[in-house]
Amino acid sequence: MATDMAQHFALMDVLETHTRSDPNFDIENESDRKLLVGLIVHAADLSGQALKREIALFWGSKVTQEFINQSVKETELSLPLSPWMLGLENEITKLKMQRGFVETFIIPQWTLMSLVVPSLTHCKDNAISNFEFYDMKIKELESPVTDIILPTESGT
């Protein structure tokens, strides 16, 4: 199934191999058609972080809340906890999850997709911009406060 994240890297490997030889798809070829449809469905499923920041943040918060709810339910049912769903109430943890997701899955996917459909290059650019935003916010939150003015020995 094209929305199964367990298949993501295999699907990306197929796409990368395909784009190395020819970024075009032959819609008369059943194999190419099936691959293209699967790629489109997968890309749509993971499009949230390839959209403009405001929309990416909206969908990111929805997915994060879904993960938080799932980890609560897993705890209630004494199921093993999914590690990437832990600690998401913490802003830095949440931002790091999003940054890692964008870096690992979204930028590579949309880089390849933009080779197949050049008019989708803006999705790759949005993903890179969103990655940079998450990275900047993490650095801001992790950096020590340095603008505190301490009194001198003379009392000023």
C-alpha positions as a Markdown table, in Angstrom:
| # | Residue | x | y | z |
|---|---|---|---|---|
| 1 | Met | 0.0 | 0.0 | 0.0 |
| 2 | Ala | 1.4 | 3.4 | -1.0 |
| 3 | Thr | 0.7 | 5.0 | 2.3 |
| 4 | Asp | 2.5 | 2.4 | 4.4 |
| 5 | Met | 5.6 | 4.1 | 5.8 |
| 6 | Ala | 7.3 | 0.7 | 6.1 |
| 7 | Gln | 7.5 | 0.8 | 2.3 |
| 8 | His | 8.8 | 4.3 | 2.0 |
| 9 | Phe | 12.5 | 3.6 | 1.4 |
| 10 | Ala | 11.8 | 0.8 | -1.0 |
| 11 | Leu | 9.5 | 3.1 | -3.0 |
| 12 | Met | 12.1 | 5.8 | -3.0 |
| 13 | Asp | 14.8 | 3.4 | -4.1 |
| 14 | Val | 12.6 | 2.4 | -7.1 |
| 15 | Leu | 11.9 | 6.1 | -7.9 |
| 16 | Glu | 15.6 | 6.9 | -7.6 |
| 17 | Thr | 16.6 | 4.0 | -9.9 |
| 18 | His | 13.8 | 5.1 | -12.4 |
| 19 | Thr | 14.8 | 8.7 | -12.4 |
| 20 | Arg | 18.5 | 7.8 | -13.0 |
| 21 | Ser | 17.6 | 6.1 | -16.2 |
| 22 | Asp | 14.7 | 8.4 | -17.3 |
| 23 | Pro | 12.5 | 10.7 | -15.2 |
| 24 | Asn | 9.6 | 10.2 | -17.6 |
| 25 | Phe | 7.0 | 7.5 | -17.1 |
| 26 | Asp | 5.4 | 5.6 | -20.0 |
| 27 | Ile | 1.6 | 5.7 | -19.2 |
| 28 | Glu | 1.1 | 3.0 | -21.7 |
| 29 | Asn | 3.3 | 0.7 | -19.6 |
| 30 | Glu | 1.2 | -0.9 | -16.8 |
| 31 | Ser | 4.2 | -1.2 | -14.5 |
| 32 | Asp | 5.0 | 2.5 | -14.9 |
| 33 | Arg | 1.4 | 3.5 | -14.4 |
| 34 | Lys | 1.2 | 1.5 | -11.1 |
| 35 | Leu | 4.4 | 3.0 | -9.9 |
| 36 | Leu | 3.4 | 6.5 | -10.7 |
| 37 | Val | 0.0 | 6.2 | -9.0 |
| 38 | Gly | 1.7 | 4.7 | -6.0 |
| 39 | Leu | 4.2 | 7.6 | -5.9 |
| 40 | Ile | 1.4 | 10.2 | -6.3 |
| 41 | Val | -0.6 | 8.6 | -3.4 |
| 42 | His | 2.5 | 8.4 | -1.2 |
| 43 | Ala | 3.5 | 12.0 | -2.0 |
| 44 | Ala | 0.0 | 13.2 | -1.2 |
| 45 | Asp | 0.1 | 11.3 | 2.1 |
| 46 | Leu | 3.4 | 13.0 | 3.1 |
| 47 | Ser | 2.7 | 16.4 | 1.6 |
| 48 | Gly | 2.0 | 18.3 | 4.8 |
| 49 | Gln | 5.7 | 19.2 | 5.4 |
| 50 | Ala | 6.2 | 20.1 | 1.8 |
| 51 | Leu | 3.6 | 22.9 | 2.0 |
| 52 | Lys | 4.0 | 26.5 | 3.0 |
| 53 | Arg | 5.1 | 26.9 | 6.6 |
| 54 | Glu | 1.7 | 28.0 | 8.0 |
| 55 | Ile | 0.1 | 24.8 | 6.6 |
| 56 | Ala | 3.0 | 22.6 | 7.5 |
| 57 | Leu | 2.8 | 23.8 | 11.1 |
| 58 | Phe | -0.9 | 23.2 | 11.2 |
| 59 | Trp | -0.7 | 19.6 | 9.9 |
| 60 | Gly | 2.4 | 19.0 | 12.0 |
| 61 | Ser | 0.5 | 19.9 | 15.1 |
| 62 | Lys | -2.3 | 17.6 | 14.1 |
| 63 | Val | 0.0 | 14.7 | 13.5 |
| 64 | Thr | 1.9 | 15.4 | 16.8 |
| 65 | Gln | -1.4 | 15.4 | 18.7 |
| 66 | Glu | -2.3 | 12.1 | 17.1 |
| 67 | Phe | 1.0 | 10.6 | 18.2 |
| 68 | Ile | 0.5 | 11.9 | 21.7 |
| 69 | Asn | -3.0 | 10.4 | 21.8 |
| 70 | Gln | -1.7 | 7.1 | 20.4 |
| 71 | Ser | 1.1 | 6.9 | 23.1 |
| 72 | Val | -1.5 | 7.5 | 25.8 |
| 73 | Lys | -3.7 | 4.7 | 24.4 |
| 74 | Glu | -0.6 | 2.4 | 24.1 |
| 75 | Thr | 0.2 | 3.1 | 27.8 |
| 76 | Glu | -3.4 | 2.4 | 28.8 |
| 77 | Leu | -3.4 | -0.9 | 26.9 |
| 78 | Ser | 0.1 | -1.9 | 28.2 |
| 79 | Leu | 1.4 | -2.0 | 24.7 |
| 80 | Pro | 5.0 | -1.2 | 23.7 |
| 81 | Leu | 5.5 | 2.5 | 23.2 |
| 82 | Ser | 6.6 | 3.8 | 19.8 |
| 83 | Pro | 9.8 | 5.7 | 20.6 |
| 84 | Trp | 9.2 | 8.6 | 18.3 |
| 85 | Met | 5.9 | 9.3 | 20.0 |
| 86 | Leu | 7.5 | 9.9 | 23.4 |
| 87 | Gly | 8.0 | 13.3 | 25.0 |
| 88 | Leu | 6.1 | 15.2 | 22.3 |
| 89 | Glu | 4.6 | 17.5 | 24.9 |
| 90 | Asn | 8.0 | 19.1 | 25.1 |
| 91 | Glu | 8.5 | 21.8 | 22.4 |
| 92 | Ile | 12.1 | 20.9 | 21.6 |
| 93 | Thr | 11.3 | 17.2 | 21.3 |
| 94 | Lys | 8.4 | 18.1 | 19.0 |
| 95 | Leu | 10.5 | 20.3 | 16.8 |
| 96 | Lys | 13.3 | 17.7 | 16.6 |
| 97 | Met | 10.8 | 15.1 | 15.5 |
| 98 | Gln | 9.5 | 17.3 | 12.8 |
| 99 | Arg | 13.0 | 18.3 | 11.7 |
| 100 | Gly | 14.1 | 14.7 | 11.5 |
| 101 | Phe | 11.0 | 13.6 | 9.6 |
| 102 | Val | 11.5 | 16.4 | 7.1 |
| 103 | Glu | 15.2 | 15.7 | 6.7 |
| 104 | Thr | 14.9 | 11.9 | 6.5 |
| 105 | Phe | 11.7 | 11.5 | 4.5 |
| 106 | Ile | 10.3 | 14.7 | 3.0 |
| 107 | Ile | 13.3 | 16.4 | 1.4 |
| 108 | Pro | 14.6 | 13.3 | -0.3 |
| 109 | Gln | 11.1 | 12.3 | -1.5 |
| 110 | Trp | 10.3 | 15.7 | -2.9 |
| 111 | Thr | 13.7 | 16.1 | -4.5 |
| 112 | Leu | 13.1 | 12.9 | -6.5 |
| 113 | Met | 9.4 | 13.9 | -7.2 |
| 114 | Ser | 10.5 | 17.2 | -8.6 |
| 115 | Leu | 12.7 | 15.4 | -11.1 |
| 116 | Val | 9.7 | 13.5 | -12.3 |
| 117 | Val | 7.3 | 16.5 | -12.1 |
| 118 | Pro | 9.5 | 19.7 | -12.3 |
| 119 | Ser | 6.4 | 21.9 | -11.5 |
| 120 | Leu | 6.6 | 20.4 | -8.0 |
| 121 | Thr | 10.0 | 21.9 | -7.2 |
| 122 | His | 8.2 | 24.3 | -4.9 |
| 123 | Cys | 7.3 | 21.4 | -2.6 |
| 124 | Lys | 11.0 | 20.5 | -2.3 |
| 125 | Asp | 11.8 | 24.1 | -1.6 |
| 126 | Asn | 9.1 | 24.3 | 1.0 |
| 127 | Ala | 10.4 | 21.2 | 2.7 |
| 128 | Ile | 13.9 | 22.7 | 2.9 |
| 129 | Ser | 12.5 | 25.9 | 4.2 |
| 130 | Asn | 10.5 | 24.1 | 6.9 |
| 131 | Phe | 13.6 | 22.0 | 7.8 |
| 132 | Glu | 15.5 | 25.3 | 8.3 |
| 133 | Phe | 12.7 | 26.8 | 10.3 |
| 134 | Tyr | 12.6 | 23.8 | 12.7 |
| 135 | Asp | 16.4 | 23.8 | 13.0 |
| 136 | Met | 16.4 | 27.6 | 13.8 |
| 137 | Lys | 13.6 | 27.2 | 16.4 |
| 138 | Ile | 15.5 | 24.3 | 18.1 |
| 139 | Lys | 18.7 | 26.3 | 18.2 |
| 140 | Glu | 16.8 | 29.3 | 19.7 |
| 141 | Leu | 15.2 | 27.1 | 22.4 |
| 142 | Glu | 18.4 | 25.3 | 23.2 |
| 143 | Ser | 20.7 | 28.3 | 23.3 |
| 144 | Pro | 21.4 | 29.8 | 26.7 |
| 145 | Val | 20.1 | 33.2 | 27.4 |
| 146 | Thr | 23.0 | 35.6 | 27.0 |
| 147 | Asp | 21.4 | 39.0 | 27.0 |
| 148 | Ile | 21.0 | 39.2 | 30.8 |
| 149 | Ile | 22.9 | 42.3 | 32.1 |
| 150 | Leu | 24.5 | 41.5 | 35.4 |
| 151 | Pro | 25.4 | 44.3 | 37.9 |
| 152 | Thr | 29.0 | 45.2 | 38.1 |
| 153 | Glu | 31.0 | 45.5 | 41.3 |
| 154 | Ser | 30.2 | 49.2 | 41.4 |
| 155 | Gly | 26.5 | 48.3 | 41.5 |
| 156 | Thr | 25.5 | 49.5 | 38.1 |
